[in-house]
Amino acid sequence: MILKSLFLPPSSSCKLFFSNDPLKIVKAKGQYMYDENGRQYLDCINNVAHVGHCHPDVVKAAYEQNQLLNTNSRYLHDNLVDYADRLSKTLPEKLCIFYFLNSGSEANDLALRLARQYTKHEDVIVLDHAYHGHLTSLIDISPYKFRNLEGQKEWVHVAPVPDTYRGLYREDHEDSVTAYADEVKNIIEHAHRKGRKIAAFFVESLPSVGGQIIPPAGYFQKVAGHVHKAGGVFIADEIQVGFGRVGKHFWAFQLQGEDFIPDIVTMGKPIGNGHPLACVATTKEIAAAFAATGVEYFNTFGGNPVSCATGLAVLDVIEKEHLQAHATEVGNFLMKLLKDQQIKHPIIGDVRGCGLFIGVDLIKDQVERTPATAEAEDLIKRLKEKCILLSTDGPGRNVLKFKPPMCFNMEDAKFLVETIDKILTDMEKECLNH
Ligand SMILES: Cc1ncc(COP(=O)(O)O)c(C=O)c1O
């Protein structure tokens, strides 16, 4: 039976990395992964293994709690309370109610329910190219997915990505913050004219699938102003970018400024370092409106003692190993090395990022900034041959995305950029010889 299942082909809707020559990874440690022949790969992709693959403290915490008890949250348990308390210390005071779940998609689906229940409105504004999860409700608010399906639902509105490199308003615009926020205001007014009402503005604090974008500071405040005026709430999806990845702050929405506080924050991926865990944080008022329906919220695995022990251990490691400061230090160093390459290689159009969230936008020409899609794919393939795992994002699939485990270090950064330099130099020579 087991042998037979090994030979069953996977569903063609499930994709592998490097599908022409996929990797069989059998173990991992820190920022390195190992294939079945013991070959070591530098992992620049995996933002789930946040504090490092198989971190011993995290593994130990889960193992020890597993030996004692794992059950649902219908019983009192210290782990759940301690974990909510620890998370609350990382967030603004008003975000003090926590729901625990098992995946980012579950968290975003609950955020949608909370917003609708609280506002009694239905419509949602999202950014173009966004991805918020795989549930039906979230495919509906993910232009990255629904553009390839039957299309946009009438309750979904798509705002332009506040991308000052290749978006509608660029670095030379006199006030891109207001211009992008006004786009949202116009969408709201248009929806109102059609008799529709806005429940939420749903956004990744740093759009990652959209191309590793850093929205200009002040944009969220202006958008929140318009959305609140329309009776809606602001939902920050921190599923990829939270937990200190941006270095300077614990949450990426904090890059916008201290005066910005979302109404709902969703967390996933790095929260459990690979253990299925997710969370929604919100205000007392929103939680009260949700409870007022009288319909209980029950999630069989959400908030179980093992998940909470795992989450607590992740927070401990971030603190103990000063991973936020490390992300700033190594991220700044990596950005500098990449910017040096930008001077040398014209294919590098933009290097942007914060902490260990960095994007390198590859272009065919400086004027049109045409995405260098094929070149990006070729570079990724050649990097894999040199034992470096990296991937691309953005609508043009031309943005190299760096989101390594947070223990990624200076030596790794040097090795990575030296290898990129060599490959780009080879590609340029090959291009000249053709
Ligand atoms: C920004 C964002 N939100 C939500 C999700 C969904 O999370 P999950 O795959 O854990 O359901 C993802 C997953 O890639 C994501 O990138």
The ligand as a Tripos MOL2 file, in Angstrom:
@<TRIPOS>MOLECULE
LIG
   16    16     1     0     0
SMALL
NO_CHARGES

@<TRIPOS>ATOM
      1 C1         -0.0990   36.9230    2.9460 C.3       1 LIG1
      2 C2         -0.6900   35.5740    3.1690 C.ar      1 LIG1
      3 N1         -1.8630   35.4680    3.8110 N.ar      1 LIG1
      4 C3         -2.4230   34.2710    4.0250 C.ar      1 LIG1
      5 C4         -1.8320   33.0900    3.5960 C.ar      1 LIG1
      6 C5         -2.4810   31.7720    3.8540 C.3       1 LIG1
      7 O1         -1.7990   31.0460    4.8270 O.3       1 LIG1
      8 P1         -1.8970   29.4470    4.8940 P.3       1 LIG1
      9 O2         -1.2370   28.8940    3.6790 O.co2     1 LIG1
     10 O3         -1.1730   29.1150    6.1840 O.co2     1 LIG1
     11 O4         -3.3330   29.0910    4.9710 O.co2     1 LIG1
     12 C6         -0.6180   33.1610    2.9150 C.ar      1 LIG1
     13 C7          0.0520   31.9450    2.4210 C.2       1 LIG1
     14 O5          0.9150   31.9310    1.5810 O.2       1 LIG1
     15 C8         -0.0340   34.4360    2.6890 C.ar      1 LIG1
     16 O6          1.1290   34.5610    2.0320 O.3       1 LIG1
@<TRIPOS>BOND
     1     1     2 1
     2     2     3 ar
     3     2    15 ar
     4     3     4 ar
     5     4     5 ar
     6     5     6 1
     7     5    12 ar
     8     6     7 1
     9     7     8 1
    10     8     9 2
    11     8    10 1
    12     8    11 1
    13    12    13 1
    14    12    15 ar
    15    13    14 2
    16    15    16 1
@<TRIPOS>SUBSTRUCTURE
     1 LIG1         1 GROUP 0 **** ****
